[in-house]
């Protein structure tokens, strides 16, 4: 199955982000193995600046629907910067 790199910017405050964090994490975890990796982007001071996700989907449209359905998008805390195909070349073993 193809991989897609999803990048979000943050326009809401860290307080807004924390308010919706549990729903955001549950949404992502609800994707099971299709969610390969996800994490916060931070600014130089360590404050939230967005998020990056590596996601498995059959099509770009499917990955985009997943990206747009994130509670952080629904509550206008994230902006969708990009959704693009990604080829995994190497991965660190756990």
C-alpha positions as CSV (number, residue, x, y, z in Angstrom):
1,X,0.0,0.0,0.0
2,X,1.4,3.5,-0.8
3,X,2.5,5.8,1.9
4,X,1.7,9.5,2.1
5,X,3.4,12.3,4.1
6,X,0.9,14.7,5.7
7,X,2.1,18.0,7.0
8,X,0.1,20.4,9.1
9,X,0.8,23.9,10.3
10,X,-0.6,25.2,13.6
11,X,-2.7,28.3,13.7
12,X,-4.5,27.7,17.1
13,X,-2.8,28.2,20.4
14,X,-1.2,25.5,22.5
15,X,-4.2,25.8,24.8
16,X,-6.6,25.1,21.9
17,X,-4.4,22.2,20.9
18,X,-4.5,20.7,24.4
19,X,-8.3,21.1,24.6
20,X,-8.7,18.8,21.6
21,X,-5.6,16.6,22.0
22,X,-7.5,13.5,23.3
23,X,-9.9,13.5,20.3
24,X,-7.0,14.1,17.9
25,X,-5.0,11.2,19.3
26,X,-8.0,8.9,19.4
27,X,-8.8,9.8,15.7
28,X,-5.2,8.9,14.7
29,X,-5.0,5.7,16.7
30,X,-8.4,4.7,15.2
31,X,-6.6,4.2,11.9
32,X,-4.6,1.2,13.4
33,X,-1.7,0.0,11.3
34,X,-2.4,2.6,8.5
35,X,-0.9,5.2,10.8
36,X,2.8,4.5,10.4
37,X,4.2,7.4,12.4
38,X,2.9,10.8,13.7
39,X,4.4,13.5,15.8
40,X,4.4,17.2,16.7
41,X,6.4,19.8,14.9
42,X,8.0,22.3,17.4
43,X,9.4,25.7,17.0
44,X,12.8,26.7,18.4
45,X,11.3,27.4,21.8
46,X,9.6,24.0,21.9
47,X,6.0,25.2,21.3
48,X,3.7,23.4,19.0
49,X,4.1,24.4,15.3
50,X,2.2,21.7,13.6
51,X,2.3,18.0,12.9
52,X,3.7,15.4,10.6
53,X,2.0,12.0,9.8
54,X,3.2,9.1,7.7
55,X,0.0,7.3,6.6
56,X,-0.8,4.3,4.4
57,X,-3.7,4.7,1.9
58,X,-4.7,3.4,-1.4
59,X,-5.0,6.8,-3.0
60,X,-4.0,10.5,-2.5
61,X,-7.7,11.3,-2.2
62,X,-8.1,8.8,0.7
63,X,-5.0,10.2,2.5
64,X,-6.4,13.7,2.0
65,X,-9.8,12.7,3.5
66,X,-8.0,11.3,6.5
67,X,-5.9,14.5,6.9
68,X,-9.0,16.7,6.7
69,X,-11.0,14.7,9.2
70,X,-8.5,15.2,12.0
71,X,-10.2,17.0,14.9
72,X,-7.4,19.6,14.9
73,X,-8.5,20.5,11.3
74,X,-12.2,20.5,12.2
75,X,-11.6,22.9,15.1
76,X,-9.3,25.2,13.0
77,X,-6.2,24.5,15.1
78,X,-4.2,23.0,12.2
79,X,-3.9,24.0,8.6
80,X,-3.2,21.4,6.0
81,X,0.2,22.2,4.4
82,X,0.6,19.2,2.2
83,X,-0.4,15.6,1.5
84,X,2.1,13.9,-0.9
85,X,3.3,10.4,-1.9
86,X,6.2,9.2,0.2
87,X,8.5,6.3,-0.5
88,X,10.0,4.7,2.6
89,X,13.7,3.9,1.9
90,X,14.8,2.9,5.4
91,X,13.3,2.6,8.9
92,X,15.0,2.2,12.2
93,X,14.1,-1.1,13.9
94,X,12.3,-0.8,17.3
